[in-house]
Amino acid sequence: MNKLIFQSLASGSSGNCYYIGTSQMGLLIDAGISARTIKRRLDAIGVALENLWGILITHDHADHVRGVGTLAERYNIPVYSTQMVHMGMDRNYGLTPKVAPLNRRFVEKMKAFNIDNFHI
């Protein structure tokens, strides 16, 4: 049986990013640090970046989205958030590259949804 991992990869005004899942598959909650740092910190806990089901973005402040565009583009990872947050990321000048339309997944605020085996 795989153990559930909940790991803070970064927390604070300089960036927020959390991992929830197992050593085989899981999700990021926010990506407010560089893609390179996220990869390094996931490697340190035995999680491959290529095994992410997606990235959940809570809101569009830079300390929550800094690395999301690069992760989505480079690793073809879906990015889940509300339409308003996706629009905010489009306007965020600190976010380069932007999340490509093919990687965007829209969710509704306060409505449950599934990402593979996760019920959110």
Backbone as a printed PyTorch tensor [residue, N CA C, xyz], in Angstrom:
tensor([[[  0.8440,  -1.1850,   0.0000],
         [  0.0000,   0.0000,   0.0000],
         [  0.8900,   1.2500,   0.0000]],

        [[  0.5700,   2.1950,  -0.8590],
         [  1.3280,   3.4400,  -0.9300],
         [  0.8780,   4.4050,   0.1500]],

        [[  1.8370,   5.0160,   0.7980],
         [  1.5270,   6.0040,   1.8290],
         [  1.2630,   7.3550,   1.1980]],

        [[  0.3130,   8.0760,   1.7630],
         [  0.0100,   9.4250,   1.3020],
         [  1.0810,  10.3720,   1.8180]],

        [[  1.5680,  11.2130,   0.9200],
         [  2.5790,  12.2110,   1.2510],
         [  1.9340,  13.5840,   1.1440]],

        [[  2.1050,  14.4070,   2.1630],
         [  1.7720,  15.8260,   2.0500],
         [  3.0250,  16.5720,   2.4580]],

        [[  3.6490,  17.2380,   1.4960],
         [  4.9450,  17.8590,   1.7310],
         [  4.9370,  19.3160,   1.2920]],

        [[  5.3490,  20.1880,   2.1790],
         [  5.5470,  21.5830,   1.8060],
         [  6.8750,  21.6850,   1.0740]],

        [[  6.8240,  22.1580,  -0.1740],
         [  8.0450,  22.3880,  -0.9450],
         [  8.5180,  23.8240,  -0.7640]],

        [[  7.5920,  24.7120,  -0.4170],
         [  7.9020,  26.1190,  -0.1370],
         [  6.6770,  26.7330,   0.5150]],

        [[  6.9230,  27.6480,   1.4430],
         [  5.8200,  28.3120,   2.1120],
         [  6.2740,  29.6920,   2.5710]],

        [[  5.5250,  30.7050,   2.1930],
         [  5.8510,  32.0560,   2.6180],
         [  5.7720,  33.0440,   1.4790]],

        [[  6.1280,  34.2760,   1.7630],
         [  6.0010,  35.3400,   0.7710],
         [  6.9440,  35.1660,  -0.4160]],

        [[  7.9940,  34.3600,  -0.2710],
         [  8.9060,  34.1300,  -1.3960],
         [  8.4340,  32.9920,  -2.2900]],

        [[  7.3710,  32.2940,  -1.9110],
         [  6.8220,  31.2440,  -2.7620],
         [  6.0990,  30.1800,  -1.9740]],

        [[  5.0330,  29.6490,  -2.5770],
         [  4.2200,  28.5980,  -1.9630],
         [  4.0560,  27.4480,  -2.9410]],

        [[  4.2800,  26.2340,  -2.4460],
         [  4.1190,  25.0570,  -3.2740],
         [  4.0440,  23.8390,  -2.3670]],

        [[  3.0520,  22.9910,  -2.5870],
         [  2.8430,  21.8010,  -1.7740],
         [  2.6140,  20.6070,  -2.6880]],

        [[  3.0150,  19.4380,  -2.2120],
         [  2.7800,  18.1930,  -2.9410],
         [  1.8630,  17.3210,  -2.1060]],

        [[  0.8530,  16.7270,  -2.7490],
         [  0.0160,  15.7270,  -2.1070],
         [ -0.1270,  14.5580,  -3.0730]],

        [[  0.1310,  13.3630,  -2.5680],
         [  0.0490,  12.1720,  -3.3960],
         [  0.8490,  11.0450,  -2.7930]],

        [[  1.2680,  10.1410,  -3.6350],
         [  2.1380,   9.0410,  -3.2260],
         [  3.4790,   9.2440,  -3.9120]],

        [[  4.3700,   8.2970,  -3.7510],
         [  5.6540,   8.4210,  -4.4390],
         [  5.4930,   8.1840,  -5.9450]],

        [[  4.3580,   7.5970,  -6.3710],
         [  4.1330,   7.3310,  -7.7960],
         [  3.3560,   8.4220,  -8.5210]],

        [[  2.3370,   9.0050,  -7.8870],
         [  1.4770,   9.9840,  -8.5610],
         [  0.9210,  10.9770,  -7.5490]],

        [[  0.6880,  12.1970,  -8.0060],
         [  0.1060,  13.1810,  -7.1080],
         [ -0.1210,  14.5170,  -7.7750]],

        [[ -0.3540,  15.5170,  -6.9460],
         [ -0.7000,  16.8590,  -7.4020],
         [  0.1530,  17.8990,  -6.6900]],

        [[  0.3840,  18.9950,  -7.3750],
         [  0.9480,  20.1720,  -6.7230],
         [ -0.1960,  21.1020,  -6.3720]],

        [[ -0.0980,  21.7320,  -5.2320],
         [ -1.0020,  22.8180,  -4.8740],
         [ -0.1480,  24.0690,  -4.9250]],

        [[ -0.4130,  24.8910,  -5.9040],
         [  0.3530,  26.1060,  -6.2070],
         [  1.7570,  25.7630,  -6.7160]],

        [[  2.3630,  26.7330,  -7.3640],
         [  3.7080,  26.5710,  -7.9380],
         [  4.3990,  27.9270,  -7.9070]],

        [[  4.5850,  28.4460,  -6.7070],
         [  5.1020,  29.7990,  -6.5310],
         [  6.6130,  29.9120,  -6.4770]],

        [[  7.3100,  28.8410,  -6.8100],
         [  8.7710,  28.8500,  -6.8960],
         [  9.1510,  28.3570,  -8.2820]],

        [[ 10.4020,  28.4410,  -8.6320],
         [ 10.8160,  28.0760,  -9.9830],
         [ 10.5970,  26.5930, -10.2560]],

        [[ 10.3900,  26.2630, -11.5110],
         [ 10.2260,  24.8680, -11.9300],
         [ 11.4510,  24.0530, -11.5410]],

        [[ 12.6190,  24.6240, -11.6860],
         [ 13.8670,  23.9230, -11.3350],
         [ 13.8870,  23.5680,  -9.8450]],

        [[ 13.4810,  24.5020,  -8.9830],
         [ 13.4550,  24.2470,  -7.5470],
         [ 12.3920,  23.2150,  -7.1980]],

        [[ 11.2310,  23.2960,  -7.8340],
         [ 10.1820,  22.3050,  -7.5930],
         [ 10.6840,  20.9220,  -7.9580]],

        [[ 11.3140,  20.7790,  -9.1110],
         [ 11.8510,  19.4830,  -9.5400],
         [ 12.8600,  18.9630,  -8.5230]],

        [[ 13.7640,  19.8030,  -8.0880],
         [ 14.7950,  19.3980,  -7.1300],
         [ 14.1730,  18.9510,  -5.8000]],

        [[ 13.1700,  19.6810,  -5.3360],
         [ 12.5490,  19.3340,  -4.0470],
         [ 11.6760,  18.0910,  -4.1490]],

        [[ 11.0380,  17.8810,  -5.2950],
         [ 10.3010,  16.6270,  -5.5000],
         [ 11.2640,  15.4490,  -5.5720]],

        [[ 12.3650,  15.6170,  -6.2960],
         [ 13.3780,  14.5560,  -6.3590],
         [ 13.8460,  14.1620,  -4.9640]],

        [[ 14.0020,  15.1370,  -4.0830],
         [ 14.4920,  14.8890,  -2.7160],
         [ 13.5360,  14.0180,  -1.9020]],

        [[ 12.2390,  14.0180,  -2.2560],
         [ 11.2820,  13.1690,  -1.5430],
         [ 10.8940,  11.9420,  -2.3700]],

        [[ 11.6070,  11.7160,  -3.4690],
         [ 11.3810,  10.5180,  -4.2780],
         [ 10.1950,  10.5690,  -5.2020]],

        [[  9.8240,  11.7730,  -5.6460],
         [  8.6820,  11.9520,  -6.5480],
         [  9.1880,  12.5200,  -7.8710]],

        [[  8.8140,  11.8810,  -8.9690],
         [  9.2100,  12.3610, -10.2990],
         [  8.2120,  13.4040, -10.7880]],

        [[  8.7230,  14.5260, -11.2450],
         [  7.8780,  15.6120, -11.7570],
         [  6.9960,  15.1280, -12.9030]],

        [[  7.4890,  14.2050, -13.6770],
         [  6.7290,  13.6730, -14.8130],
         [  5.4880,  12.8930, -14.3880]],

        [[  5.3790,  12.5470, -13.1170],
         [  4.2450,  11.7620, -12.6230],
         [  3.1300,  12.6060, -12.0050]],

        [[  3.1860,  13.9140, -12.1840],
         [  2.1280,  14.7620, -11.6350],
         [  0.8560,  14.6480, -12.4690]],

        [[ -0.2800,  14.5370, -11.7940],
         [ -1.5740,  14.5580, -12.4720],
         [ -1.9650,  15.9740, -12.8400]],

        [[ -1.4700,  16.9310, -12.0770],
         [ -1.8470,  18.3110, -12.3470],
         [ -1.3450,  19.2530, -11.2750]],

        [[ -1.6420,  20.5290, -11.4930],
         [ -1.2970,  21.5860, -10.5540],
         [ -2.5860,  22.3380, -10.2300]],

        [[ -2.8960,  22.4450,  -8.9450],
         [ -4.0550,  23.2100,  -8.4930],
         [ -3.5620,  24.5950,  -8.0950]],

        [[ -4.1310,  25.6260,  -8.6750],
         [ -3.7270,  26.9960,  -8.3470],
         [ -4.8400,  27.6350,  -7.5180]],

        [[ -4.4710,  28.0990,  -6.3190],
         [ -5.4700,  28.6730,  -5.4070],
         [ -5.8240,  30.1030,  -5.7540]],

        [[ -4.8340,  30.8960,  -6.1640],
         [ -5.0700,  32.2700,  -6.5990],
         [ -3.8480,  32.7540,  -7.3760]],

        [[ -3.9750,  33.9070,  -8.0350],
         [ -2.9840,  34.3080,  -9.0340],
         [ -1.8730,  35.2230,  -8.5270]],

        [[ -1.6210,  35.2730,  -7.2320],
         [ -0.4840,  36.0660,  -6.7390],
         [  0.8190,  35.3970,  -7.1670]],

        [[  1.8310,  36.2040,  -7.4220],
         [  3.1170,  35.6990,  -7.9230],
         [  3.7100,  34.6190,  -7.0300]],

        [[  3.5420,  34.7370,  -5.7130],
         [  4.1210,  33.7320,  -4.8170],
         [  3.3640,  32.4010,  -4.8380]],

        [[  2.3470,  32.2920,  -5.6960],
         [  1.6040,  31.0470,  -5.8750],
         [  1.6870,  30.5220,  -7.3070]],

        [[  2.1700,  31.3470,  -8.2560],
         [  2.1310,  30.9440,  -9.6680],
         [  3.4690,  31.0660, -10.4090]],

        [[  4.5010,  31.5020,  -9.7440],
         [  5.7690,  31.8220, -10.4180],
         [  6.2450,  30.7250, -11.3820]],

        [[  6.1560,  29.4540, -11.0070],
         [  6.6970,  28.3820, -11.8440],
         [  5.6870,  27.6210, -12.6740]],

        [[  4.4140,  27.9920, -12.5810],
         [  3.3710,  27.1800, -13.2090],
         [  3.4500,  27.1640, -14.7390]],

        [[  3.7440,  28.2760, -15.3710],
         [  3.8010,  28.3080, -16.8360],
         [  4.8870,  27.3950, -17.3750]],

        [[  6.0600,  27.4440, -16.7870],
         [  7.1690,  26.5940, -17.2190],
         [  6.8400,  25.1220, -16.9900]],

        [[  6.3010,  24.7860, -15.8150],
         [  5.9420,  23.3920, -15.5370],
         [  4.9090,  22.8670, -16.5270]],

        [[  3.8610,  23.6590, -16.7540],
         [  2.7960,  23.2330, -17.6660],
         [  3.3390,  23.0210, -19.0740]],

        [[  4.1740,  23.9460, -19.5280],
         [  4.7060,  23.8520, -20.8880],
         [  5.7310,  22.7330, -21.0340]],

        [[  6.7050,  22.7050, -20.1550],
         [  7.8180,  21.7590, -20.2770],
         [  7.3960,  20.3160, -20.0320]],

        [[  6.4730,  20.1020, -19.0940],
         [  6.0810,  18.7390, -18.7150],
         [  4.6490,  18.3900, -19.1060]],

        [[  3.9820,  19.2870, -19.8390],
         [  2.6130,  19.0700, -20.3030],
         [  1.6840,  18.6900, -19.1390]],

        [[  1.7200,  19.4960, -18.0850],
         [  0.9320,  19.2410, -16.8820],
         [ -0.3260,  20.1080, -16.9080]],

        [[ -1.4940,  19.5060, -16.6900],
         [ -2.7220,  20.2980, -16.6180],
         [ -2.7090,  21.2340, -15.4030]],

        [[ -3.2830,  22.4170, -15.5830],
         [ -3.3620,  23.4190, -14.5240],
         [ -4.8340,  23.6710, -14.2240]],

        [[ -5.2380,  23.3740, -12.9900],
         [ -6.6220,  23.4760, -12.5580],
         [ -6.8360,  24.7420, -11.7430]],

        [[ -7.8140,  25.5360, -12.1540],
         [ -8.1970,  26.7200, -11.3950],
         [ -9.4880,  27.2790, -11.9760]],

        [[-10.0150,  28.2820, -11.2930],
         [-11.2230,  28.9240, -11.8030],
         [-10.8760,  29.7700, -13.0230]],

        [[-11.8770,  30.1120, -13.7970],
         [-11.6670,  30.9580, -14.9670],
         [-11.0670,  32.3030, -14.5560]],

        [[-11.5210,  32.8520, -13.4270],
         [-11.0130,  34.1400, -12.9690],
         [ -9.5140,  34.0570, -12.6320]],

        [[ -9.1000,  32.9860, -12.0100],
         [ -7.6760,  32.8300, -11.6760],
         [ -6.8520,  32.6340, -12.9490]],

        [[ -7.3550,  31.8560, -13.8940],
         [ -6.6340,  31.7070, -15.1650],
         [ -6.4820,  33.0640, -15.8570]],

        [[ -7.5290,  33.8760, -15.8250],
         [ -7.4410,  35.2120, -16.4260],
         [ -6.4110,  36.0620, -15.6830]],

        [[ -6.3590,  35.9470, -14.3680],
         [ -5.3730,  36.6750, -13.5850],
         [ -3.9520,  36.2510, -13.9220]],

        [[ -3.7540,  34.9560, -14.1480],
         [ -2.4220,  34.4790, -14.5420],
         [ -2.0250,  35.0330, -15.9120]],

        [[ -3.0030,  35.1830, -16.8020],
         [ -2.7160,  35.7660, -18.1250],
         [ -2.1960,  37.1970, -18.0040]],

        [[ -2.6780,  37.9280, -16.9970],
         [ -2.2690,  39.3180, -16.7970],
         [ -0.9930,  39.4470, -15.9610]],

        [[ -0.5610,  38.3690, -15.3310],
         [  0.5760,  38.4050, -14.4110],
         [  1.8820,  38.5320, -15.1900]],

        [[  2.5490,  39.6610, -15.0650],
         [  3.7790,  39.9150, -15.8110],
         [  4.9450,  39.0630, -15.3340]],

        [[  4.8750,  38.5480, -14.1060],
         [  5.9450,  37.7120, -13.5820],
         [  5.8450,  36.2640, -14.0140]],

        [[  4.8120,  35.9170, -14.7560],
         [  4.5730,  34.5350, -15.1640],
         [  4.9330,  34.3590, -16.6300]],

        [[  6.0880,  33.7470, -16.8730],
         [  6.5370,  33.5080, -18.2350],
         [  7.0760,  32.1000, -18.3210]],

        [[  6.6680,  31.2580, -19.1940],
         [  5.5800,  31.4720, -20.1470],
         [  4.2140,  31.3580, -19.4710]],

        [[  3.2200,  31.8160, -20.1690],
         [  1.8500,  31.7120, -19.6660],
         [  1.3700,  30.2680, -19.8440]],

        [[  0.3160,  29.9120, -19.1180],
         [ -0.2470,  28.5670, -19.2390],
         [ -0.9550,  28.4680, -20.5820]],

        [[ -0.5120,  27.5370, -21.4040],
         [ -1.0890,  27.3470, -22.7360],
         [ -2.5380,  26.8660, -22.6180]],

        [[ -3.3970,  27.2670, -23.5600],
         [ -4.8020,  26.8500, -23.5160],
         [ -5.0000,  25.3350, -23.3990]],

        [[ -4.1450,  24.5480, -24.0290],
         [ -4.2900,  23.0930, -23.9600],
         [ -4.0580,  22.5390, -22.5590]],

        [[ -3.3590,  23.2630, -21.7190],
         [ -3.0670,  22.8030, -20.3640],
         [ -4.0550,  23.3420, -19.3250]],

        [[ -4.9670,  24.1870, -19.7200],
         [ -5.9000,  24.8030, -18.7770],
         [ -7.0820,  23.8790, -18.5020]],

        [[ -7.3960,  23.7710, -17.2210],
         [ -8.5860,  23.0410, -16.7940],
         [ -9.3490,  23.9840, -15.8680]],

        [[-10.6140,  24.2180, -16.2090],
         [-11.4230,  25.1520, -15.4380],
         [-12.2560,  24.3980, -14.4070]],

        [[-12.2390,  24.9110, -13.1940],
         [-13.0490,  24.3580, -12.1160],
         [-13.9240,  25.4780, -11.5770]],

        [[-14.9770,  25.0850, -10.8780],
         [-15.8720,  26.0770, -10.2850],
         [-15.5820,  26.1950,  -8.7980]],

        [[-15.5600,  27.4170,  -8.3430],
         [-15.3110,  27.7020,  -6.9310],
         [-16.3350,  26.9680,  -6.0650]],

        [[-15.8330,  26.2970,  -5.0350],
         [-16.6430,  25.5930,  -4.0410],
         [-17.4100,  24.3970,  -4.6080]],

        [[-17.0270,  23.8870,  -5.7880],
         [-17.6580,  22.6960,  -6.3530],
         [-16.6370,  21.5820,  -6.4130]],

        [[-17.0370,  20.4100,  -5.9400],
         [-16.1440,  19.2420,  -5.9310],
         [-15.8680,  18.7840,  -7.3660]],

        [[-14.6810,  18.2230,  -7.5610],
         [-14.3060,  17.6430,  -8.8470],
         [-13.2560,  16.5660,  -8.6060]],

        [[-13.0010,  15.7670,  -9.6300],
         [-12.0280,  14.6800,  -9.5250],
         [-10.8610,  14.9210, -10.4630]],

        [[ -9.6780,  14.5700,  -9.9820],
         [ -8.4930,  14.4670, -10.8120],
         [ -7.9680,  13.0650, -10.5560]],

        [[ -8.1690,  12.1960, -11.5170],
         [ -7.8230,  10.7920, -11.3760],
         [ -8.4350,  10.2500, -10.0870]],

        [[ -7.6130,   9.7730,  -9.1420],
         [ -8.1450,   9.1750,  -7.9040],
         [ -8.3690,  10.1870,  -6.7850]],

        [[ -8.1180,  11.4480,  -7.0220],
         [ -8.3010,  12.4720,  -5.9950],
         [ -9.6670,  13.1300,  -6.1570]],

        [[-10.3930,  13.2190,  -5.0590],
         [-11.6530,  13.9330,  -5.0320],
         [-11.3880,  15.2420,  -4.3060]],

        [[-11.5850,  16.3500,  -4.9840],
         [-11.2270,  17.6600,  -4.4560],
         [-12.4710,  18.4920,  -4.2490]]])
